Amino acid sequence: MSLSVSRRLAAVTAIAVAGLFAATAPAALAAPTAVTAAPTPPDIPLANVKAHLSQLSTIAANNGGNRAHGRTGYKASIDYVKGKLDAAGFTTTLQTFTYSGATGYNLIADWPGGDPNSVLMSGSHLDSVTGGAGINDNGSGSAAVLEAALAVSRAQLQPTKHLRFGWWGAEELGLVGSKYYVNNLPAAEKAKISGYLNFDMIGSPNPGYFVYDDDPTIEQTFKNYYAGLGIPTEIETEGDGRSDHAPFKSAGIPVGGLFSGADYTKTAAQAQKWGGTSGQAFDRCYHSSCDSLSNINDTALDRNADAIAYAIWNLGAATPVPPGPSFENTADVSIPDSPGAAVNSPITVSGVAGTAPATTKVDVNIVHTYRGDLVVDLVAPDGSVYSLSNRSGGSADNIIQTFTVNASSEVANGVWNLRVKDAAAQDVGYINSWKITF
């Protein structure tokens, strides 16, 4: 890609498990077994994504200028994507439906392996309006999701979760394809989808950087990526309910995604922080014939394509939630800079019989500008201390990580605390949230 991910972001992604615990930790601290960190996400080549866009543009040009539902250009688009995925080792399924007297198609692609009961799905709509080739809307999302899937194949990724990808038909006519897919999934299959990531218009020529604010974990994952680049984001509101995440959300499936803007106008404040032209639409060619190859901002497309891979690699490696109840504290707790005192975020556990399991799961989300300053402990109701992180991670920011703690000697019920101490000066942050699962 043309923009490299910062060293701080790389450090957040590739956490060194061996450095999680100091060799001289006091004997009184019970060291948990840390979950292996997610593999480092790849750099998605912008040239590859644009090559897919060129193919979609050619398909439109050869089929009446569009790739709309019921038109030959849409079926040719589906065939192009399917051919790439079949060659890369995916198991593909072409799902058909009928709308307005025409046959529509959804393409589903499954990557072998991963927990079949915990599916991470990424998708985009592949159709255009009848009035143009739809290169930003939504060739951009479709091409980037395709290239992220091909990157999974190149890496021979073996994620914890099962990875599934989808390209939807007839979105422009009312989310028809994605509604058909979700509505025809048995309840047991819907329950297996741990998250759906949607990418609709991610290369707008006057771009913004918008993140869906639906599922907190998915939202935070994308925010972490952009924070590592030093790029501020805003909550996505323009497309609420207007893209293919909506049917998944209505079915109770956690959703998230990215968006670079459509026909809303970029404000002066947005232009100041993102560049571009204030007083102008994010995409002046939205749903128009000029939505062509020249209607793409390479920088936005590049960044968003890399963000897709970052989310798939990190969310796909998440540890499945073990059986048992979960308790969470989402209240922000400021962490004073050294030499300030340690702070605690409490969770009161009740209704859990007996002792905690040997695989007690602790999810930690700490926002901090220098994670190597932090000492993070889990404190059991009887005061026993379990070290989670002892000034590990160097100059990277944030601790967003899962730990597995052998707390089998502890009574589960009572007040558990996440205790955080800033042990060095000059950096600040807060406990964003944490969760304990038995």
N, C-alpha and C positions, 0 to 999 in steps of 0.2 A: 504494500500500500504506500501511498505518498506521505502519510503522516504516521510516524512511529509512536507506539504506546510508550508512555513515560516509564522510567525506571521504578517510580513509586507504584504505578499500577501493576507492573510485572511482579514486584515484590509482594503486593497484596495477593495476587493470583497464585504464585508459586511459594506457598508458605513452607518453610523447611521444618518437617515434623521433628527431625532430630534435635532441633534447637528449641523445642517447646518447653523443655524442663531443664533448669540449671543442674549441673552435675553435683553441685554442693547443696542441693535442697535439704532443708532440715528433715531429720528422720520423722518428725511429727506430721509432716505433710504426706498425704496419701496421693501418689501420682496416678492420674487416670491414664487410660489408653486413648491416645488421640486418634481421631479419624484421619486417614490419609487424605492429604489435600488434593483438590482437583488438578488434573494435568493442565499445563499451560495452554491457554487457547491460542489458535494459530492466527497469523496475519492473513486476512482474506484479501487476495490480490484484486485490486480495483479493475485491472485489465480483464480479468476473468468475468467479473460481474458485467462489465460493459460489453464483453463479447456476447453474453446471453442477451443483453438488450438489443444488440445489433441483429441477432437472429430473430427476435420478436418483431423488430421493425421491418425486416425483410418479409417475414410471414404476413404482416399486415399489408405491406405494399403489394404482395402477390395475391391478396384475397380481399380486394375491394376497399382497402385502406383502414381496416379495423380488425379487432379480434373479439368481437362481441358474441354473446350467447346466441347459439343457433346458427352462427355463421361459420364458414369454412376456416376462417382465420383462427377461431378459438380452438377448434379440433386440432389444427396444425400446431398450435402452441402447446396443447396438452401432449401431443405426440412427441414434440421436441424435448420437453422436460422429462417425460417418461423414458425416452431413449437414453438420456444422460444417466438417469438413476438406475435403470436396468443394467447398464454397462458397469456401474460402480458397485454393484452387489446388493442393492436394495431389493426388498420384496415389494412390488408395486401392485396396486389395485385400482382399477378404473371403475368408479361408481357412476352409474347413469341415473338421470332423473328427467322428468318432462316438465317444461314450463312454457306457457304461451304457445303450445303446439310444437315446440322444438325440443330436441334431445339436448340435455346439458350433461356436463361431465365434471366430477371431482376426481382428483388424483391423490391417492394416499400412498405414502412410501414409508416402510418400516425398516429400520436398521437392525440386523440380527443382534440378539443378546440383550442384556439388561433385565431388570425386574419386570416381568410382564404385568405385575399388579401395581406398578408405579410408572406411568407413562408420561414423559414430557413431550408435548406436541408443539410444533412451530408451523405457522401457516400464513398464507397470503392469497388474495384473489387474483386469478390469472386473466379474467376477462377485461375488456375495455368497453367503453361506450361505443355506440355505432358511429359517432362522429370523428373518430380518430384512432391512432395506433395505441394510445394508452401507455406510453413509455414510462412516465412517472407514475401514473395511476392505471394499473399498478404493476407495470413491468419492473419497476425499481424494487418493490418488495419481493416479487416472485423471483427475480434474478438473484437477489441477495440470499434468499432462503435456499434456492437451488445450489448456489456456490457454497453456502455453509454446509449443506448436506454432503456435497462432494468433498468438502474438507474433512468431514467425519470419516468418509471412506478412505481418503488419502492417509489419514492418521491411524486408520484401523482402530478407532476409538472404542474402548470397552467401558462405557459409563455404568454407573450403578443403576440408573433408571433406563427404561426402554425408550428409545428415541423414535418419534414418528413425525412425519412431515406431511402437510396437506396443501394442495392448490385448489382453490374453490372456483366454481362456475357461477355465473349469473349473480354475482354480488351487486352489480350495478342496477339490477332489477329488484333489489330488496333482500339481499343476503340469502338468496334462494338456495344456493349450493351448500353453504355451511349450515343453514337451518335443516336442510334435508339430511346431512350427515349426522348432526347431533340428535335430531328427532328420531332417527332410525337406529341409534345405538341402544342396545339393551341397558337397563339400569346398572347392571353389574359392570358393563364396559365403561359407562360414564364414570363410575366410581373409581376406576383404575387410572383415570387421567389426573395426574397431580398438578398439572398446569398447562395452559395453552398460551403461546406467545404469538401475537399478531403483528404483521408488518405491512402497512398499507400507506404508500406514498412516503418514501424515505430518501428521495433525492430531489426535493423541490428546488427550483432554481433560485429562490430568494428564501433560503431555509431557516426554519427554527428548529430547536432541539427539544421535542416534547416527549414526555414519558407518561404512560398510562398510570393512573393512581388507584388501581383496583386491588390486586393482591400485594400486600406490603413487602413480602420477600422478593417477588419478581421486580417490583418497583425499585427496591433498594439495590438490587443487582445491577440494573441499568444505570442508576444514579452513581453507583460506585465506579462503573466504567468511565462515565463522563467526568466524574470528580478526578480520576486519575489523569485525564487529559487537561484538566483545568478549565473545562467548559461548563458553564452553568446550564441547567435545564429548567423547564417549566412543566407544570402538570398539563396534560393533554385534555382539552375540553371541546375542541371543534368537532371531533369525530365521535363523541360519546354516543354509543348506540347505533352508529352509522357504518360500522365495519364488522368483519366476521368474528370478532371476539364476543359480540353481543349474544349469539345463541349459546355459546359455551358458558358465559356468565349467567345467563338465565337458567341454565341447567345446574348451577351451583359449582361449576368448575372454576378454580382460580385462574385469572387471566392477567395479562400484561402486554406491553408492546411499546413500539416507537412510532413516531410520526414527525414529518418535517413541515406540515402545513399545507392547506389547500387554498380556498378562496378568501379566507380571512385576511385582514390587512396587518402587515407588520408595523408595530408601533415604533416610535422613536427610541424608547427604552430598549426594545428588543434589538433594534438595529445597532444600538451602541454596544451591546454585549455580544451579539452574534455576527455583526457585519451585515452587509446587504443594504437594501433600500427601504427606508421607512415610508409609510403611506402607500405602499404597493402590496399586492397580494403575495402570499408565500409562493403561489403557483398561478400566474396569470393565464396559463393555458389549461387550467383545470377543466376537464370534460370538454375540451376543444380540439379542433383539428391540429393545432400547433403543439400538442403534447407528443413531441417527436424526440429524436435523439439529442437535439439541441436544447431540450427542456429539462436537462439534468445538471445539478450542481455536483461535480465530481467529489468535492471535499465532503459534503454531507453524505453522499452515497457511500464513500469510503469509510467514514467514521461509523455510520450505522451498520454497514455490513460487518465490520469488526465487532461492534457491540452485540450483534446477533450471535456470533461465534462465542464471544465472552459469556453470554447468558447460557447458551447450550452447554458449554463445557463446565461451567460452574454449577448450574442448576441440575444438570444431568448427572453430576457426581455426588449429589446430595445423598446422605445416608437415609434409607427408608426409616420412617418413624416406627419404633418398636411398639408392640401392643401395650396398651396401658394408657391411663389418662395423662393429659398435658396441662400444665399451669403456666401462665405467662404474665409478665409485668411489662407493659409498654410505656410506662411513665418515664420521661427523660430525667436523668440524674446527672447534674454537672459534676465533672471530675476536676477538682481544684489542682492548679499547677503545683509542682513540688516547691516548698516543703509542706504543702497542705495535707490534711489528714485523709485517710482512706474513706471512701464512701460505700454505702451499701444500698442495694436494690432488693427489697424483700419479696418473697412469694410465700403465701400461706397455703400449705397443702393439707387437704382434708379428704376423708372418704376413701383413702387408699389403705387396704389391709396389710398389716405386717411390715416387713422391711422393704427398703428400696432394692431394685434389682441390681445385679452385677453389671448390667448394661444400661444404667441410668443415662439418659441422653440430655445434654445441656447445649442449647443453641444460644450463642452469644452474638450480639450486635452492638459493638462499641464504635462510635465515631470519634476519631482522634487523629491529630496531625502527625503523630510520631508513635507508632505502636511499641517501639523498643523501649519507651519510658514506662510501660505499664506492667504492673503485677496484678494478675487476675486470679482470684480464688473463689471456689464454691465453699460456702460455710454451711454445714449441716445444722439441724435444730439443736443438737447437743454441743455445738461449738467445734466439732471436728472440721479440719480444713483440708480441702482437696485443691491442689495447685492445678490451674488450667493453663496459665501462660505466665512465665517469669521473665519479663523484659526481652521477649523473643521477637524476631521479625525485622530488627534493624530499623532503617529509616522509613520503611513503608508506613502508610497510614491505615487506620481502622483495623479492628479485629471482628471479622464476620466469619464465624467458624463454628463447627459442631465438635463437641467433645463427648466421649463416652467414659463414664466414671463408674468404677466398681464401688458402689455405696451400699453393698449388701449388709454391712454391719450397722446401718442406720435405720431407725424407725422412719417410715416415709412421711407420716403426718407431722406437721409442725411448720415452723417458719424457717425457710431456706433463704440464704442471702448470696447474691453475687457481690463480692467485695473487690473494689478496684482502687489501687493506689498508684498515683503518678510519682515515680521515683527520680525524675530528673526535670530540670527547669526548661521553660521556654515553649512548651507545646501544650495545647488545650484540647478538650473534647468532652464527651458525655456518654453515658450509657443510654443507648437508644431503646433497647429492649432486650429481654432474655427470656428463655423458656426452659422448663424442666419437664421431661417426659419419663414416666415410670413403666 
